[in-house]
Amino acid sequence: MALLEEVSPALPGPMIAIAAGVGLGRIWGRLLAPGAALAGSVLLRAGIVLLGARLSMDQVRAVGLDAGLVIVPCLAVGAVVAWVFARRLGLPPSLSALLAVGTAICGNSAIAACAPLIRTSDDEVATAIATVTVYGSFALVAFPLIGAALGLSSHEFGLWAGAAINDTSQVVASAFSFSTSAGATATIVKLTRNLFILVAVVVLPAMPVLKRAQRSSSSIAAAVPWFVFGFVALAALVSLVEVPENVLEIAGTLSKVLILAALVGIGVGATSLKLDRSLTKPLLVGLGAGVIVAAVGLGATAWVT
């Protein structure tokens, strides 16, 4: 299907922003940690919402048609493979479930939404998040290199990255480093993929092998991240209402600034990861499932386009 049209001027230096964050984290990691966490979450999501001002619903729908055909096989294979790998390595069902949803759906957001629904420990949640973060950090750098080597178009790379990289922040960083158009496509794909959290919060508590938590209604109500709705609402608004071009330009510029600031924060946060022997098996699960999902996503992207 048609490529997503270029939606804004090129985003300057995403990888430089991440590298700068890593450098700052090495020097002032503890001092910058609170601000980095804010930048990597709130600022990134605000930037994604404002990105909707540079897109029309026609563009969102056009990407969405391709996205579904790539997301579904990646999601199904990712969930099954991560679960099977984790159980074969002797990991408990609760941790296996968190690794499965984190790999298949939405990284840290899926883990945070699903953990309160089943009986998990804080250590298991932290382990799942660390696993997703480590693999996603690797994928963030590897995907653009592989995409360039394979000669992928911006549309193809955006579909692949959005469907196969774990967390939203990692998808945005990787795709925008490839091209602005790839970043816009990947954002749409990833936000579509985030909606599958709703499936996870219904399925996981119903699995006989998992123990339901006593309190779960609040997590179900907040399952889908707010920025998904914000992005779609803003894209719908600019499609239905004639918004002055200067307002759209301001929104686009602010979106780029917020995303760059978020990427610096992500770089700072990457330096605080602590790896030990307890993560060996979960990391093997994350790496094995991630590589298979990447291969499936690449094949589905080639078939769709």
MIFI-949756 format. One record per residue (C-alpha): x, z, y. Coordinates in Angstrom, 1 decimal, decimal comma. Layout:
<fifis>
FIFI      X      Z      Y
FIFI      X      Z      Y
...
</fifis>
This chain:
<fifis>
FIFI      X      Z      Y
FIFI    0,0    0,0    0,0
FIFI    1,0   -0,4    3,6
FIFI    3,7    1,7    5,1
FIFI    2,8    4,5    7,5
FIFI    3,5    3,2   10,9
FIFI    6,2    4,9   12,9
FIFI    4,5    7,8   14,7
FIFI    7,1    9,1   17,1
FIFI   10,6    8,7   18,4
FIFI   13,3    9,5   15,8
FIFI   13,7   13,2   15,2
FIFI   17,3   14,0   16,2
FIFI   19,6   15,6   13,7
FIFI   17,6   17,5   11,1
FIFI   20,6   17,9    8,8
FIFI   22,7   19,0   11,8
FIFI   20,1   21,6   12,6
FIFI   20,3   23,0    9,1
FIFI   24,1   22,9    9,1
FIFI   24,1   24,7   12,4
FIFI   21,8   27,4   10,9
FIFI   24,1   27,8    7,9
FIFI   27,0   28,3   10,3
FIFI   25,2   30,8   12,4
FIFI   24,0   32,6    9,3
FIFI   27,6   33,0    8,1
FIFI   28,6   34,7   11,3
FIFI   25,5   36,6   12,5
FIFI   23,3   36,4    9,4
FIFI   21,8   40,0    9,6
FIFI   21,3   39,8   13,3
FIFI   19,5   36,5   13,2
FIFI   17,5   37,1   10,0
FIFI   14,2   38,3   11,6
FIFI   14,2   35,3   14,1
FIFI   15,2   32,9   11,3
FIFI   12,2   34,1    9,1
FIFI    9,9   33,6   12,1
FIFI   11,3   30,1   12,8
FIFI   11,1   29,0    9,1
FIFI    7,5   30,0    8,8
FIFI    5,4   30,2   12,0
FIFI    7,4   27,7   14,1
FIFI    7,5   25,2   11,3
FIFI    3,8   25,4   10,6
FIFI    3,0   25,1   14,3
FIFI    5,2   22,0   14,5
FIFI    3,4   20,5   11,5
FIFI    0,0   21,1   13,1
FIFI    1,2   19,3   16,3
FIFI    2,5   16,4   14,3
FIFI   -1,2   15,7   13,6
FIFI   -1,5   14,7   17,2
FIFI    0,7   11,6   16,5
FIFI   -1,4   10,5   13,5
FIFI   -4,9    9,1   13,1
FIFI   -7,2    9,8   10,3
FIFI   -6,9    6,2    9,2
FIFI   -3,2    6,8    8,7
FIFI   -3,8   10,1    6,9
FIFI   -6,3    8,4    4,6
FIFI   -4,0    5,4    3,9
FIFI   -1,2    7,8    2,8
FIFI   -3,7    9,9    0,9
FIFI   -4,7    7,1   -1,4
FIFI   -1,1    6,7   -2,6
FIFI   -0,5   10,4   -2,5
FIFI   -3,1   11,3   -5,1
FIFI   -1,6    8,9   -7,6
FIFI    1,8   10,5   -7,2
FIFI    0,8   14,1   -6,8
FIFI   -1,4   14,5   -9,9
FIFI    1,2   13,5  -12,5
FIFI    3,9   15,5  -10,7
FIFI    1,6   18,6  -10,6
FIFI    0,5   18,3  -14,2
FIFI    4,0   17,7  -15,6
FIFI    5,6   20,3  -13,3
FIFI    3,1   23,1  -14,3
FIFI    3,3   22,4  -18,0
FIFI    7,1   21,9  -18,2
FIFI    7,9   25,0  -16,1
FIFI    5,5   27,2  -18,2
FIFI    6,8   25,9  -21,5
FIFI   10,5   26,2  -20,5
FIFI    9,9   29,7  -19,2
FIFI    8,2   30,9  -22,3
FIFI   10,7   29,3  -24,6
FIFI   13,4   31,2  -22,7
FIFI   11,6   34,5  -23,3
FIFI   10,3   35,1  -19,7
FIFI    7,1   37,1  -19,4
FIFI    3,8   35,3  -18,9
FIFI    3,3   36,6  -15,4
FIFI    6,7   35,3  -14,2
FIFI    6,2   32,1  -16,1
FIFI    3,0   31,5  -14,3
FIFI    4,6   32,1  -10,9
FIFI    7,4   29,7  -11,7
FIFI    4,8   27,1  -12,8
FIFI    2,7   27,2   -9,7
FIFI    5,8   27,4   -7,4
FIFI    7,3   24,3   -9,0
FIFI    4,2   22,3   -9,4
FIFI    2,1   23,0   -6,2
FIFI    3,5   24,6   -3,1
FIFI    6,6   26,7   -3,6
FIFI    6,5   30,1   -1,8
FIFI    2,9   29,6   -0,5
FIFI    1,5   29,1   -4,0
FIFI    3,5   32,1   -5,4
FIFI    2,3   34,3   -2,5
FIFI   -1,3   33,2   -3,1
FIFI   -1,3   33,6   -6,8
FIFI    0,7   36,8   -7,3
FIFI   -2,1   39,2   -6,2
FIFI   -4,5   37,6   -8,7
FIFI   -2,5   38,5  -11,8
FIFI   -0,5   41,6  -12,7
FIFI    3,0   40,9  -11,5
FIFI    5,9   43,1  -10,3
FIFI    7,6   42,8   -6,9
FIFI   10,8   41,8   -8,8
FIFI    9,0   38,9  -10,5
FIFI    7,6   37,6   -7,2
FIFI   11,1   37,9   -5,6
FIFI   12,6   36,1   -8,7
FIFI   10,1   33,3   -8,5
FIFI   10,6   32,8   -4,7
FIFI   14,4   32,8   -5,2
FIFI   14,2   30,2   -7,9
FIFI   12,0   27,9   -5,9
FIFI   14,2   28,4   -2,8
FIFI   17,5   27,6   -4,7
FIFI   16,2   24,5   -6,3
FIFI   14,5   23,3   -3,2
FIFI   17,7   23,8   -1,2
FIFI   19,5   21,6   -3,7
FIFI   16,7   19,0   -3,6
FIFI   16,7   19,0    0,2
FIFI   20,2   17,6    0,3
FIFI   20,1   15,5   -3,0
FIFI   16,8   13,6   -2,4
FIFI   17,9   11,7    0,8
FIFI   21,2   10,8   -0,9
FIFI   19,3    9,5   -4,0
FIFI   16,7    7,8   -1,9
FIFI   19,4    6,0    0,1
FIFI   21,3    5,0   -3,0
FIFI   18,1    3,5   -4,6
FIFI   17,1    1,7   -1,3
FIFI   13,8    3,5   -1,0
FIFI   11,6    2,6    2,0
FIFI   10,4    5,4    4,3
FIFI    7,0    5,2    2,8
FIFI    8,4    5,4   -0,8
FIFI   10,7    8,3    0,1
FIFI    7,9   10,2    1,9
FIFI    5,6    9,9   -1,2
FIFI    8,4   11,0   -3,5
FIFI    9,7   13,9   -1,4
FIFI    6,2   15,2   -0,6
FIFI    5,2   15,2   -4,3
FIFI    8,4   16,4   -5,9
FIFI   10,1   19,0   -3,6
FIFI    8,8   22,5   -3,9
FIFI    8,3   24,2   -0,5
FIFI    6,8   22,7    2,7
FIFI    9,9   23,6    4,8
FIFI   12,2   21,9    2,3
FIFI    9,9   18,8    2,2
FIFI    9,9   18,5    6,0
FIFI   13,7   19,0    6,3
FIFI   14,5   16,5    3,6
FIFI   12,1   13,8    4,6
FIFI   12,8   13,9    8,3
FIFI   16,5   13,7    7,6
FIFI   15,7   10,4    5,8
FIFI   13,5    9,0    8,7
FIFI   10,8   10,0   11,1
FIFI    8,2    7,8    9,3
FIFI    9,3    9,3    5,9
FIFI    8,8   12,8    7,4
FIFI    5,3   12,0    8,6
FIFI    4,4   10,5    5,2
FIFI    5,9   13,4    3,3
FIFI    4,1   15,9    5,5
FIFI    0,7   14,3    4,7
FIFI    1,5   14,2    0,9
FIFI    2,7   17,9    0,9
FIFI   -0,4   19,1    2,8
FIFI   -2,6   17,3    0,3
FIFI   -0,6   18,9   -2,5
FIFI   -1,1   22,3   -1,0
FIFI   -4,9   22,0   -1,5
FIFI   -4,3   22,4   -5,3
FIFI   -3,6   26,1   -4,6
FIFI   -7,3   26,4   -4,9
FIFI   -7,2   25,2   -8,5
FIFI   -4,4   27,6   -9,3
FIFI   -6,2   30,7   -7,9
FIFI   -9,2   29,9  -10,1
FIFI   -7,3   28,9  -13,3
FIFI   -4,6   31,6  -13,5
FIFI   -6,8   34,7  -13,6
FIFI   -8,9   33,0  -16,3
FIFI   -6,0   32,5  -18,7
FIFI   -6,2   34,9  -21,6
FIFI   -2,5   35,4  -21,7
FIFI   -2,4   36,7  -18,1
FIFI   -3,8   40,0  -17,0
FIFI   -6,1   39,8  -14,0
FIFI   -5,3   42,1  -11,0
FIFI   -7,9   44,6   -9,9
FIFI   -8,2   43,2   -6,4
FIFI   -8,1   39,4   -5,9
FIFI  -10,8   38,3   -3,5
FIFI   -8,7   38,5   -0,3
FIFI   -6,1   36,2   -1,9
FIFI   -8,6   33,6   -2,9
FIFI  -10,1   33,6    0,6
FIFI   -6,6   32,9    2,1
FIFI   -5,4   30,6   -0,6
FIFI   -4,9   27,4    1,5
FIFI   -2,4   27,8    4,3
FIFI   -3,9   27,6    7,8
FIFI   -1,7   24,8    9,0
FIFI   -3,3   22,4    6,5
FIFI   -6,6   22,7    8,3
FIFI   -4,9   22,7   11,7
FIFI   -3,0   19,4   10,9
FIFI   -6,2   17,7    9,7
FIFI   -8,3   19,0   12,6
FIFI   -5,8   17,7   15,2
FIFI   -5,5   14,3   13,5
FIFI   -9,3   14,1   13,4
FIFI   -9,6   15,0   17,1
FIFI   -7,2   12,3   18,3
FIFI   -9,0    9,8   16,1
FIFI  -12,4   10,7   17,6
FIFI  -11,6   11,5   21,2
FIFI   -9,5    9,5   23,6
FIFI   -6,6   11,9   24,4
FIFI   -4,3   11,0   27,4
FIFI   -1,1    9,5   26,2
FIFI    1,0   12,0   28,2
FIFI   -0,7   14,8   26,3
FIFI    0,1   13,2   23,0
FIFI    3,7   12,7   24,1
FIFI    4,0   16,4   25,0
FIFI    2,5   17,4   21,6
FIFI    4,9   15,1   19,8
FIFI    7,9   16,4   21,7
FIFI    6,9   20,0   21,1
FIFI    6,4   19,2   17,4
FIFI    9,9   17,9   17,1
FIFI   11,4   20,9   19,0
FIFI    9,5   23,4   16,8
FIFI   10,5   21,6   13,6
FIFI   14,2   21,5   14,7
FIFI   14,1   25,2   15,5
FIFI   12,5   25,9   12,1
FIFI   15,3   23,9   10,4
FIFI   17,9   26,0   12,1
FIFI   16,1   29,1   10,8
FIFI   15,9   27,7    7,3
FIFI   19,7   27,2    7,5
FIFI   20,2   30,8    8,5
FIFI   17,9   32,0    5,8
FIFI   19,8   30,0    3,1
FIFI   22,9   32,2    3,7
FIFI   21,1   35,4    2,7
FIFI   20,2   34,3   -0,8
FIFI   21,6   36,7   -3,4
FIFI   22,2   35,3   -6,9
FIFI   22,9   37,5   -9,9
FIFI   22,7   37,2  -13,7
FIFI   19,0   38,1  -13,8
FIFI   18,2   34,8  -12,2
FIFI   20,0   32,7  -14,8
FIFI   17,0   31,9  -17,0
FIFI   14,5   31,4  -14,1
FIFI   17,0   29,1  -12,4
FIFI   17,4   27,1  -15,6
FIFI   13,6   26,8  -15,6
FIFI   13,5   25,7  -12,0
FIFI   16,3   23,2  -12,4
FIFI   14,9   21,7  -15,6
FIFI   11,4   21,4  -14,4
FIFI   12,5   20,2  -11,0
FIFI   14,6   17,4  -12,4
FIFI   11,7   16,2  -14,7
FIFI    9,2   16,4  -11,8
FIFI   11,6   14,4   -9,6
FIFI   11,9   11,7  -12,3
FIFI    8,1   11,6  -12,8
FIFI    7,5   11,4   -9,1
FIFI   10,0    8,6   -8,7
FIFI    8,3    6,6  -11,5
FIFI    4,9    7,2  -10,0
FIFI    6,0    6,2   -6,6
FIFI    7,5    2,9   -8,0
FIFI    4,2    2,2   -9,8
FIFI    2,0    3,0   -6,7
FIFI    4,1    0,9   -4,3
</fifis>
